[in-house]
């Protein structure tokens, strides 16, 4: 081929002419859809003839197979027509994958305007949550924005710009709610005395006794310790009559040790904590018989009288009088606290150690150099504090209730204390205050309960009616001291 044949008049290359003429070109037959018509004589065409007949029949009738989409949100029921259309589908499957693809493409190309819909049940409307689904359409008013919530923000005719919202932080002062101090159940709230802790009668310095329970039971250490268990968190007005009733029934440690706890509980029931107190009384009586307090045998009492005391003593260790560690002769008895130890030390320890016949130092070998045990005690009980104030004033000293230190009393205070009156313990004062009150006025203050009474005032008087009386000392108790 030359360049002259390949180029035109303007020098542009053109394809070469076909060596065949127009009459010799192959003519490819097509069907009505413009698709290449296959040879009817092929084996594939022969197998697809039944399916093609069905398709042609549908085209002639003008109907198409419905496409049903199953929704998981609505119940569906198969129609009879759908069940009848399953057979052609099986025939399509037998015809091969090629025929199925052609069928699906024909349906999509012929009618693209039809969309899938929910199955329609004849004679029964589809109502869900109060809405008839058959009456809804794409142009339903339910798709519009309601008028009461403003214009549609996505609408093109909205011309007014949106105003941005501004968030400002507001500081709120929260105040604590005060709980009312006045009780809503009573006419007036109970008012505690802000400064006075106790007000007790103060006998004249010339009296031999102050009026405490411990003074009357100093000769019987066992009963004194039982009384301290009853007086713990209980006023003497209630505790002393019950104590006398118990001692009348169980006069000795042996009797109380053999008593039933339930019987003791029934007697002391009105005091409160009756189960604990009954067990303590019975247990202490049993230990008293096994190991009574003895001179030269001291036991551990942790954190008494000061915090940290007794930590260096073993639980089962017994100390003698030559040991400098802090321990006491009654600390092995169960149920005894600081109040019991203070009472026993002030009124019974000197006699147990054979240093004197009583708590006042009577019968001491060297009265001038002898110091009673009560001068080394700093109790917390209000009655014991008032008694120590009275005892130190007898010797001309003012006693400090917090530290135990003493200072010389003034003549004015001594003259005031000589006649007696009342002793007041104030909250912010280290010393108890003595005030002069006439005897008649003191009885009036007691009747009005402005002045308290000591526990010894509620203890029955000593009588001569047998050993069971509270003032008579049994032979067993006398030997234990």
Secondary structure as the mmCIF struct_conf table of DSSP 4:
data_model
#
loop_
_struct_conf.conf_type_id
_struct_conf.id
_struct_conf.beg_label_comp_id
_struct_conf.beg_label_asym_id
_struct_conf.beg_label_seq_id
_struct_conf.end_label_comp_id
_struct_conf.end_label_asym_id
_struct_conf.end_label_seq_id
HELX_RH_AL_P HELX_RH_AL_P1 UNK A 3 UNK A 6
STRN STRN1 UNK A 7 UNK A 7
BEND BEND1 UNK A 9 UNK A 11
STRN STRN2 UNK A 13 UNK A 13
HELX_LH_PP_P HELX_LH_PP_P1 UNK A 15 UNK A 18
BEND BEND2 UNK A 19 UNK A 20
HELX_RH_3T_P HELX_RH_3T_P1 UNK A 22 UNK A 24
BEND BEND3 UNK A 25 UNK A 25
STRN STRN3 UNK A 30 UNK A 30
TURN_TY1_P TURN_TY1_P1 UNK A 32 UNK A 33
BEND BEND4 UNK A 34 UNK A 34
HELX_LH_PP_P HELX_LH_PP_P2 UNK A 35 UNK A 35
STRN STRN4 UNK A 36 UNK A 36
HELX_LH_PP_P HELX_LH_PP_P3 UNK A 37 UNK A 39
TURN_TY1_P TURN_TY1_P2 UNK A 40 UNK A 41
BEND BEND5 UNK A 42 UNK A 42
HELX_RH_AL_P HELX_RH_AL_P2 UNK A 43 UNK A 61
TURN_TY1_P TURN_TY1_P3 UNK A 62 UNK A 62
HELX_LH_PP_P HELX_LH_PP_P4 UNK A 65 UNK A 67
HELX_LH_PP_P HELX_LH_PP_P5 UNK A 69 UNK A 71
BEND BEND6 UNK A 72 UNK A 74
HELX_RH_AL_P HELX_RH_AL_P3 UNK A 80 UNK A 84
TURN_TY1_P TURN_TY1_P4 UNK A 85 UNK A 85
HELX_RH_AL_P HELX_RH_AL_P4 UNK A 86 UNK A 95
HELX_RH_AL_P HELX_RH_AL_P5 UNK A 97 UNK A 110
BEND BEND7 UNK A 113 UNK A 113
HELX_LH_PP_P HELX_LH_PP_P6 UNK A 118 UNK A 121
TURN_TY1_P TURN_TY1_P5 UNK A 122 UNK A 123
STRN STRN5 UNK A 127 UNK A 128
TURN_TY1_P TURN_TY1_P6 UNK A 129 UNK A 130
STRN STRN6 UNK A 131 UNK A 132
HELX_RH_3T_P HELX_RH_3T_P2 UNK A 133 UNK A 135
TURN_TY1_P TURN_TY1_P7 UNK A 138 UNK A 139
HELX_RH_3T_P HELX_RH_3T_P3 UNK A 141 UNK A 143
BEND BEND8 UNK A 144 UNK A 144
HELX_LH_PP_P HELX_LH_PP_P7 UNK A 145 UNK A 146
HELX_RH_3T_P HELX_RH_3T_P4 UNK A 147 UNK A 149
BEND BEND9 UNK A 151 UNK A 151
TURN_TY1_P TURN_TY1_P8 UNK A 153 UNK A 154
TURN_TY1_P TURN_TY1_P9 UNK A 156 UNK A 157
BEND BEND10 UNK A 160 UNK A 160
HELX_LH_PP_P HELX_LH_PP_P8 UNK A 161 UNK A 165
HELX_LH_PP_P HELX_LH_PP_P9 UNK A 176 UNK A 180
BEND BEND11 UNK A 181 UNK A 182
TURN_TY1_P TURN_TY1_P10 UNK A 184 UNK A 185
BEND BEND12 UNK A 186 UNK A 188
HELX_LH_PP_P HELX_LH_PP_P10 UNK A 189 UNK A 193
BEND BEND13 UNK A 194 UNK A 195
STRN STRN7 UNK A 196 UNK A 202
TURN_TY1_P TURN_TY1_P11 UNK A 205 UNK A 206
BEND BEND14 UNK A 208 UNK A 208
HELX_RH_AL_P HELX_RH_AL_P6 UNK A 213 UNK A 216
BEND BEND15 UNK A 217 UNK A 217
TURN_TY1_P TURN_TY1_P12 UNK A 218 UNK A 219
HELX_RH_AL_P HELX_RH_AL_P7 UNK A 221 UNK A 231
TURN_TY1_P TURN_TY1_P13 UNK A 232 UNK A 233
BEND BEND16 UNK A 234 UNK A 234
HELX_RH_AL_P HELX_RH_AL_P8 UNK A 236 UNK A 249
BEND BEND17 UNK A 250 UNK A 250
BEND BEND18 UNK A 252 UNK A 252
HELX_RH_AL_P HELX_RH_AL_P9 UNK A 253 UNK A 257
TURN_TY1_P TURN_TY1_P14 UNK A 258 UNK A 258
BEND BEND19 UNK A 259 UNK A 259
HELX_RH_AL_P HELX_RH_AL_P10 UNK A 261 UNK A 267
BEND BEND20 UNK A 268 UNK A 268
HELX_RH_3T_P HELX_RH_3T_P5 UNK A 269 UNK A 271
BEND BEND21 UNK A 272 UNK A 272
HELX_RH_AL_P HELX_RH_AL_P11 UNK A 274 UNK A 290
BEND BEND22 UNK A 291 UNK A 291
TURN_TY1_P TURN_TY1_P15 UNK A 295 UNK A 296
STRN STRN8 UNK A 298 UNK A 299
TURN_TY1_P TURN_TY1_P16 UNK A 302 UNK A 303
BEND BEND23 UNK A 305 UNK A 306
TURN_TY1_P TURN_TY1_P17 UNK A 307 UNK A 312
BEND BEND24 UNK A 313 UNK A 313
BEND BEND25 UNK A 315 UNK A 316
STRN STRN9 UNK A 319 UNK A 319
TURN_TY1_P TURN_TY1_P18 UNK A 321 UNK A 322
BEND BEND26 UNK A 325 UNK A 325
STRN STRN10 UNK A 328 UNK A 328
TURN_TY1_P TURN_TY1_P19 UNK A 329 UNK A 332
BEND BEND27 UNK A 333 UNK A 333
TURN_TY1_P TURN_TY1_P20 UNK A 334 UNK A 335
HELX_RH_AL_P HELX_RH_AL_P12 UNK A 338 UNK A 347
TURN_TY1_P TURN_TY1_P21 UNK A 348 UNK A 348
HELX_RH_AL_P HELX_RH_AL_P13 UNK A 349 UNK A 352
TURN_TY1_P TURN_TY1_P22 UNK A 353 UNK A 354
BEND BEND28 UNK A 355 UNK A 355
BEND BEND29 UNK A 357 UNK A 358
TURN_TY1_P TURN_TY1_P23 UNK A 359 UNK A 360
TURN_TY1_P TURN_TY1_P24 UNK A 362 UNK A 363
BEND BEND30 UNK A 365 UNK A 366
TURN_TY1_P TURN_TY1_P25 UNK A 367 UNK A 369
HELX_RH_3T_P HELX_RH_3T_P6 UNK A 373 UNK A 376
HELX_RH_AL_P HELX_RH_AL_P14 UNK A 382 UNK A 394
TURN_TY1_P TURN_TY1_P26 UNK A 395 UNK A 396
STRN STRN11 UNK A 397 UNK A 399
HELX_LH_PP_P HELX_LH_PP_P11 UNK A 400 UNK A 400
TURN_TY1_P TURN_TY1_P27 UNK A 401 UNK A 403
STRN STRN12 UNK A 406 UNK A 408
HELX_LH_PP_P HELX_LH_PP_P12 UNK A 409 UNK A 410
HELX_RH_AL_P HELX_RH_AL_P15 UNK A 411 UNK A 418
TURN_TY1_P TURN_TY1_P28 UNK A 419 UNK A 419
STRN STRN13 UNK A 421 UNK A 426
TURN_TY1_P TURN_TY1_P29 UNK A 427 UNK A 428
BEND BEND31 UNK A 430 UNK A 431
HELX_LH_PP_P HELX_LH_PP_P13 UNK A 432 UNK A 432
STRN STRN14 UNK A 433 UNK A 435
HELX_RH_AL_P HELX_RH_AL_P16 UNK A 439 UNK A 447
TURN_TY1_P TURN_TY1_P30 UNK A 448 UNK A 449
BEND BEND32 UNK A 450 UNK A 451
STRN STRN15 UNK A 452 UNK A 452
HELX_RH_3T_P HELX_RH_3T_P7 UNK A 455 UNK A 458
BEND BEND33 UNK A 459 UNK A 459
HELX_LH_PP_P HELX_LH_PP_P14 UNK A 460 UNK A 462
BEND BEND34 UNK A 465 UNK A 465
TURN_TY1_P TURN_TY1_P31 UNK A 467 UNK A 468
BEND BEND35 UNK A 469 UNK A 469
TURN_TY1_P TURN_TY1_P32 UNK A 470 UNK A 471
HELX_LH_PP_P HELX_LH_PP_P15 UNK A 472 UNK A 474
HELX_RH_AL_P HELX_RH_AL_P17 UNK A 475 UNK A 480
#
